[in-house]
Amino acid sequence: MTLPEGVEKKTVKGRTYFYWNPGRGTAREGKRVRLPNLDASPAAFFKELELYTKPAKPVPLAGSVGFLVQRYRDSEDFKKLSDSTKASYSVHLNRFEIAWGALSYDLPAGAVIALRDSMADTAGMANHMLSVGRTLWKWGRAIGVQSNPFIGVANLDVGDVGHIPWPAWAIELVCRAAWPDLVRMVRLGLATCQRESDLIRMGPAQRDRHGLWCRPKKTKKKRKAFCIPLTPADARMLDRWPQTKIAFTATRWKAPIRRTNVDYYLFSPRGVPYTETSLRARWHRWLKTDDGKIVCERWKAWVGEMVRKYEWEIDPEEADYPTIHGLRGAGILIRRAAGHDIDQIANDIGMSRQMVERYMRFLDQMEVAAAGQARLRVIEKR
């Protein structure tokens, strides 16, 4: 096999070694660098070799979009964002570099609209791109950016796309058949209307009289903690949990194992708090059980009926099974059914009024249909 240019092969006492030494035998020869053994681990060899052979990324010119993106990536404002936010922002920052990297800050007329429209098939992603662009150019004022080409560019319509709130039958079915820790997850999600990233961090330390304090992980950079009001029944339920053991079962165990964790409401069969990934994995694992498959089959049939009846526009994945995030919307609709107005719900759970109204569309469609049928029955009886 012919070795890649710059790689040196050396055999000493029957053992073979590989080095990165591109200037070997010339005036520019430097200190050679040991590489993984090509014969024993070719994948590791080529992966490390790529670090030395990959062309250096050109330095963007000052005043260009590439320069703006690079400065933003190196800024403390970007570094202090959460890992998930940095990852989602980076998708669009890469897109800006590819599309406009060599152009000046003052983009040609219509450039932003053209990029937005090229992403029309994924309207949610297109709108997020616009949001990141507005943020980037606004930050750029600190390095001399004079105008923001994203201002005035409207978002694309996304219809009713979003996590579908759980209907009453799904809540009842899961709470009756799911593993005890997942039942807790459902009850906690409905009571607090928060994301998985916050549910897994909740515990007795956050309880306070008739509520539960929460500082959402996703938005903690922008807001302080707030107290989520709880119903008396939910408050009593949370206060019981630290003293109540969960009986975990598994086919490989001779008997159920009872666990408790006085610091967290949600915890795994090992008694340790869940991560976002492990909680989702646990949920998906249950959905593959016989009881979980029944829920998924009924969910698909119900969503199909709702799509035909109300023409919902949803993510295809939403049609397969109820998501954990859907508990948030279900909790919102429960609060609305209890008589809370939209502003009160938004204030209580730390959500914008616009997002609460977005979930209201699910409730309004169902309620209008039910109310209309009830009125027809009354008229028929007269």
Buried (B, 14 or more C-beta within 10 A) or exposed (E): EEEBEBBBEEEEEEEEBBBBBBEBEEEEEEEBBEBBBBEEEEEEBBEBBEEEEEEEEEEBEEBBBBBBBBBBBEEEEBEEEBEEBBEBBBEBBEBBBEBBBEBBBBBEEEBBBEBBEEBEEEBBBBBBBBBBBBBBBEBBEEBEBEEBBBEEBEBBEBEBBBBBBBBEEBBEBBBEBBBBBBBBBBBBBBBBBBBBBBBBBBBBEBBEEEBBBBBBBEBEEEEEEBBBBBEEEBBEBBEEBBEEBBEBEEEEEEEBBEBEBEEBBBBBBEBEBBEBEBBBEBBEEBBEEEBBEEBBEBBEEBBEEBBEEBEBEBEEEBBEBBBBBBBBBBBBBBBBEEEBEBEBBBBBBBBEEEBBEBBBBBBBBBBEEEEEEEEEEEEEEE
